[in-house]
Amino acid sequence: NAGVTQTPKFRVLKTGQSMTLLCAQDMNHEYMYWYRQDPGMGLRLIHYSVGEGTTAKGEVPDGYNVSRLKKQNFLLGLESAAPSQTSVYFCASSYRSSVGTDTQYFGPGTRLTVL
Amino acid sequence: GNSVTQMEGPVTLSEEAFLTINCTYTATGYPSLFWYVQYPGEGLQLLLKATKADDKGSNKGFEATYRKETTSFHLEKGSVQVSDSAVYFCALSGSSNTGGFKTIFGAGTRLFVKA
């Protein structure tokens, strides 16, 4: 099992450019998440999905869009990149136990710089 | 709403020293509590968890006890090693205002262990 994989690992964009980050998981998890990690701010949830074809906004959704066309994939899009979107982006997936625990499995991250 | 507060870092210790990283939470209902660890250049991975009051989670010599009376989940290790140098995140998974469950992460505590 590869677990959760993310592509690309690094990317540099100019302001106004667009890009898509790809997340894939092979654990048959229903739930998938996109976070951004900034120094001193921990992890902030951007968008999440509770199943194929469904998405929902998290804490900081502005400037991002997502799609979950297949259960194993969760795409994060930046339509017009801004320097404030310079960050490390993590994808995660999870199962849901009968008591509602929510252990998340994380990818290795994508480091994005917007100039 | 739910929240997690953990001690600010960085924490610098010598090898074989005792480690405590404090974590307190605010939540409605009965959340599950987690510690995740992030090694340099990697994504987060689950270190340990506890799903009900008085449960003790343990892994790799780390322990944390779910204390409902003090709303705490402090991480401890009796003798740290250089390889324990990482960022540690306390997290809570509980019911959200909009239904279902959501995970909230603390800001993270960076640990440096000197040889």
HADDOCK unambig.tbl for C-alpha pairs under 7 A between the chains (distance, minus, plus):
assign (segid A and resid 40 and name CA) (segid B and resid 107 and name CA) 6.22 0.50 0.50
assign (segid A and resid 41 and name CA) (segid B and resid 107 and name CA) 5.27 0.50 0.50
assign (segid A and resid 42 and name CA) (segid B and resid 105 and name CA) 6.76 0.50 0.50
assign (segid A and resid 42 and name CA) (segid B and resid 106 and name CA) 6.13 0.50 0.50
assign (segid A and resid 42 and name CA) (segid B and resid 107 and name CA) 3.86 0.50 0.50
assign (segid A and resid 42 and name CA) (segid B and resid 108 and name CA) 5.73 0.50 0.50
assign (segid A and resid 43 and name CA) (segid B and resid 105 and name CA) 6.29 0.50 0.50
assign (segid A and resid 100 and name CA) (segid B and resid 101 and name CA) 6.83 0.50 0.50
assign (segid A and resid 101 and name CA) (segid B and resid 32 and name CA) 5.92 0.50 0.50
assign (segid A and resid 101 and name CA) (segid B and resid 93 and name CA) 6.49 0.50 0.50
assign (segid A and resid 102 and name CA) (segid B and resid 93 and name CA) 6.27 0.50 0.50
assign (segid A and resid 105 and name CA) (segid B and resid 45 and name CA) 6.50 0.50 0.50
assign (segid A and resid 106 and name CA) (segid B and resid 43 and name CA) 5.57 0.50 0.50
assign (segid A and resid 106 and name CA) (segid B and resid 44 and name CA) 5.72 0.50 0.50
assign (segid A and resid 106 and name CA) (segid B and resid 45 and name CA) 6.54 0.50 0.50
assign (segid A and resid 107 and name CA) (segid B and resid 43 and name CA) 5.57 0.50 0.50
assign (segid A and resid 108 and name CA) (segid B and resid 42 and name CA) 4.97 0.50 0.50
assign (segid A and resid 108 and name CA) (segid B and resid 43 and name CA) 4.40 0.50 0.50
assign (segid A and resid 109 and name CA) (segid B and resid 42 and name CA) 6.95 0.50 0.50
assign (segid A and resid 109 and name CA) (segid B and resid 43 and name CA) 5.99 0.50 0.50
